[in-house]
Amino acid sequence: MNLQGCGTALITPFKQDQSIDEKALRALVEWQIASGIHFLVPCGTTGETPTLNKDEWLRVIDITIDVNGGRVPIVAGATSNCTAEAVEKARELDRRKGVDAILTASPYYNKPTQEGQYQHFKAIAEAVSKPLVLYSVVGRTAANIEPATLGRLAKIPNIIAVKEASGNISQIAEVFNHVPESFLVFSGDDAITIPVIALGGVGIISVCSNEIPREMSELTAAALNNDWPKARRLQRRFLRLMQANFLESNPMPVKAVLAMMGRIEEVLRLPMLPVKPETRSKLEKIAADVGLLQVHASVSDL
């Protein structure tokens, strides 16, 4: 498995009746692969996984596996703030052919100590044979994986990578001083993909690539190939879109834009909601400016 480049943290499309929109999901996955995405990440936070029951969670992953047909790696999400449950979820994915690695985030709400996080991830790693990608996202979990803790975890053979979404460049720089060169560091924030790669990272697990898979894949590949002028051009063109995806809680904005593009219905599960009117206006303008909307008419034009 060659795990690098741009991986999409896939949204989960829903129908108006709140059921999974399997047709839209299949089309989204196919479009991602056809657009040159390097790997797929179903059932992360962007996929509203906390609102999926076990059968739905596995169904989303199975559809992704089926459409993919082995073309790109799949890193499937399995997170819980109960270590025993996280272990069981990881074991489910360990048994699934077509899942290449497992993404698992820090326990949320509990606020474990660094030792607690170490023991949590160690228990998951020891329960499975597949590689683990850890997910450090203090803004969502209230639990930061500190660089020294990550260094300890990197010594566990099947913990191979981290999605570093602290947004703290100083911390990310320090991570590289604690982990071996073989350990994979992915940016968890689209806007800082270039600096993370410049520090030694291998790519991005992206929200924005739901909307612009080809462009985010090209940006990441350019940076990895030291074609910094091309990477910077794409960064400048799409930075506003990257930032706009977080005007409200992810995945509310990205689902709004994908609905504007006609790829999904804008349906979310509580506690997520459709974006506010003022946010929608901003998203619509930015999406039109970067060429995602073929026909754009603001409310004032109607």
C-alpha positions in Angstrom: 0.0 0.0 0.0 1.4 3.4 -1.1 -0.3 5.7 1.3 0.5 9.3 0.3 -1.0 12.3 -1.6 -4.5 13.5 -1.2 -7.2 11.4 0.5 -10.8 12.5 0.7 -12.6 12.5 4.0 -15.8 11.5 2.3 -19.2 13.0 3.2 -22.1 10.6 3.7 -25.0 11.6 1.4 -28.5 11.3 2.9 -31.9 11.3 1.3 -34.8 13.5 2.5 -36.0 10.6 4.6 -32.6 10.6 6.4 -31.6 7.2 4.9 -28.2 6.8 3.2 -28.3 8.0 -0.4 -26.5 5.0 -1.8 -26.7 6.2 -5.4 -25.2 9.5 -4.6 -22.5 7.9 -2.5 -21.6 5.5 -5.4 -21.4 8.4 -7.8 -19.3 10.5 -5.4 -16.8 7.7 -4.9 -16.5 7.0 -8.6 -16.0 10.7 -9.4 -13.3 11.0 -6.7 -11.4 8.1 -8.2 -11.9 9.2 -11.8 -10.6 12.7 -10.8 -7.3 11.2 -9.6 -7.7 11.1 -5.8 -4.9 9.1 -4.2 -7.0 7.4 -1.4 -10.4 7.4 0.2 -11.4 7.9 3.8 -15.0 6.9 4.5 -16.6 7.3 7.9 -14.5 10.0 9.4 -15.9 13.1 11.1 -16.8 14.6 7.7 -19.0 11.5 7.1 -21.1 12.3 10.2 -20.1 8.9 11.6 -21.3 9.7 15.1 -24.9 9.7 13.7 -24.5 6.3 11.8 -25.6 3.1 13.4 -23.3 0.1 13.1 -25.1 -1.3 10.0 -25.0 2.1 8.3 -21.3 2.6 9.1 -20.4 -0.8 7.6 -22.7 -0.2 4.6 -21.0 3.1 3.7 -17.6 1.4 3.9 -18.8 -1.6 1.9 -20.2 0.7 -0.9 -16.9 2.5 -1.0 -15.0 -0.8 -1.3 -17.4 -2.0 -4.0 -17.1 1.1 -6.2 -13.4 1.4 -5.6 -12.6 -2.2 -6.8 -9.1 -2.0 -5.4 -8.1 1.0 -7.5 -6.9 3.2 -4.6 -6.2 2.6 -0.9 -9.1 2.9 1.6 -8.6 4.2 5.1 -11.8 3.6 7.0 -12.8 5.3 10.2 -13.3 3.5 13.5 -13.5 5.8 16.5 -15.1 5.6 19.9 -14.5 7.3 23.3 -14.9 3.9 24.8 -11.7 1.9 24.2 -13.4 -1.5 24.2 -15.9 -0.2 21.5 -13.1 1.3 19.5 -11.2 -2.1 19.6 -14.4 -3.9 18.4 -15.0 -1.4 15.6 -11.3 -1.8 14.5 -11.7 -5.6 14.6 -14.7 -5.3 12.3 -12.6 -3.4 9.7 -9.6 -5.7 10.2 -11.8 -8.5 8.9 -13.0 -6.5 5.9 -11.2 -7.2 2.6 -10.8 -3.9 0.8 -10.0 -1.8 3.8 -6.3 -1.1 3.7 -5.9 0.9 6.9 -7.9 2.1 9.8 -8.3 5.8 10.9 -9.0 6.2 14.6 -9.3 9.5 16.5 -8.5 10.5 20.1 -11.3 9.6 22.5 -13.7 12.6 22.6 -15.3 14.2 25.6 -13.4 12.0 28.2 -10.3 14.2 28.0 -7.8 11.4 28.7 -4.3 12.1 29.8 -1.4 11.5 27.4 -0.9 8.1 29.1 -4.6 7.4 28.7 -4.4 8.1 24.9 -1.2 6.0 24.6 -2.9 3.0 26.2 -6.1 3.6 24.1 -4.3 3.5 20.8 -2.0 0.7 21.9 -5.0 -1.4 22.8 -6.5 -0.8 19.3 -3.2 -1.5 17.5 -2.7 -4.8 19.4 -6.2 -6.0 18.5 -5.7 -5.7 14.7 -3.2 -6.6 12.0 -4.0 -3.7 9.6 -2.1 -0.4 9.8 -3.5 2.3 12.0 -3.7 6.0 11.1 -4.1 8.1 14.3 -6.2 11.3 14.1 -5.2 14.2 16.3 -8.0 16.8 16.3 -8.1 18.6 19.6 -10.8 21.0 18.4 -13.2 18.1 18.1 -12.0 15.8 20.9 -10.6 18.1 23.5 -7.6 15.7 23.6 -4.4 16.7 21.9 -1.9 14.0 21.0 1.4 15.6 22.0 4.5 15.0 19.8 6.2 13.0 22.6 3.2 10.7 22.9 3.1 10.3 19.1 6.8 9.4 19.2 6.0 6.6 21.7 3.0 5.4 19.6 5.1 5.4 16.5 7.2 2.6 18.0 4.2 0.2 17.8 4.7 -1.6 14.5 1.2 -1.2 12.9 0.8 2.5 13.9 2.1 4.0 10.7 0.7 7.5 10.4 -1.1 10.5 11.9 -3.6 12.9 10.5 -2.4 16.0 12.3 -5.4 18.4 12.6 -4.2 20.6 15.5 -3.7 23.5 13.1 -0.5 24.2 15.1 2.4 24.4 12.8 4.9 24.5 15.7 3.5 21.3 17.1 3.5 19.6 13.7 7.1 20.7 13.2 7.9 19.1 16.5 6.2 15.9 15.5 8.9 15.2 12.9 11.5 15.4 15.7 9.8 12.6 17.6 8.8 10.1 14.9 11.0 8.1 12.6 11.3 9.1 8.9 9.2 6.1 7.9 6.3 7.4 9.9 3.6 9.2 7.7 2.4 12.6 8.7 -0.7 13.9 6.9 -2.1 17.4 7.2 -5.6 17.5 8.6 -6.3 21.0 7.4 -6.5 21.8 3.7 -5.1 25.3 4.1 -1.8 24.1 5.5 -1.1 21.2 3.2 1.9 22.9 1.6 3.7 23.8 4.9 3.1 20.3 6.3 4.6 18.7 3.2 7.5 21.2 3.3 8.2 20.0 6.8 8.3 16.3 5.7 4.6 15.4 5.5 3.3 13.0 2.8 -0.1 14.6 2.0 -3.5 15.7 3.2 -6.7 14.0 4.4 -9.0 16.6 2.9 -12.4 18.0 3.2 -12.0 20.3 0.2 -11.3 17.4 -2.1 -15.0 16.4 -1.8 -15.6 19.5 -4.0 -12.3 19.7 -6.0 -10.8 16.2 -6.0 -8.7 16.8 -9.1 -7.3 20.1 -8.0 -6.5 19.0 -4.4 -4.8 15.9 -5.8 -2.7 18.0 -8.2 -1.8 20.5 -5.5 -0.6 17.7 -3.2 1.3 15.9 -5.9 3.0 19.1 -7.0 4.2 19.8 -3.5 5.4 16.2 -3.1 7.3 16.6 -6.4 8.8 19.9 -5.3 6.9 21.8 -7.9 6.2 24.6 -5.5 5.1 27.2 -8.1 2.2 24.9 -9.2 1.3 24.0 -5.7 1.2 27.7 -4.7 -0.9 28.7 -7.7 -3.5 26.1 -6.7 -3.3 27.1 -3.1 -4.0 30.8 -4.0 -6.8 29.9 -6.3 -8.7 27.6 -3.8 -7.7 29.0 -0.3 -11.0 30.8 0.1 -12.9 27.6 -0.6 -10.7 25.7 1.9 -11.5 28.3 4.6 -15.2 28.6 3.7 -15.6 24.9 4.4 -15.2 25.8 8.1 -17.5 28.9 8.2 -19.7 26.6 10.2 -19.1 23.1 11.6 -17.8 20.6 9.1 -19.5 19.0 7.1 -22.3 21.6 6.9 -20.6 23.9 4.4 -19.1 21.2 2.2 -22.5 19.5 1.9 -24.1 22.9 1.0 -21.5 23.3 -1.8 -21.9 19.8 -3.1 -25.7 20.3 -3.2 -25.1 23.5 -5.2 -23.0 21.4 -7.6 -25.9 18.9 -7.9 -24.0 16.0 -6.5 -26.0 15.4 -3.3 -29.1 16.6 -1.6 -28.4 19.0 1.3 -29.5 16.7 4.1 -27.7 16.3 7.4 -28.5 14.5 10.6 -29.0 16.3 13.9 -27.1 17.8 15.5 -25.8 19.0 12.1 -28.1 21.4 10.3 -28.1 23.2 6.9 -26.0 26.3 6.9 -27.4 29.7 7.8 -28.6 32.0 4.9 -25.6 34.3 5.3 -23.2 31.4 5.2 -25.0 30.0 2.1 -24.6 33.3 0.3 -20.8 33.4 1.0 -20.4 29.8 -0.1 -22.3 30.3 -3.3 -20.2 33.3 -4.2 -16.9 31.5 -3.5 -18.0 28.3 -5.3 -19.0 30.4 -8.3 -15.8 32.4 -8.2 -13.7 29.2 -8.4 -15.7 27.7 -11.1 -17.7 25.1 -9.3 -21.1 26.4 -10.3 -21.9 26.4 -14.0 -24.8 28.9 -13.6 -24.7 31.3 -10.7 -27.4 33.7 -9.8 -27.4 35.4 -6.4 -30.7 36.2 -4.7 -30.3 39.8 -5.7 -30.2 38.8 -9.4 -33.5 36.9 -9.2 
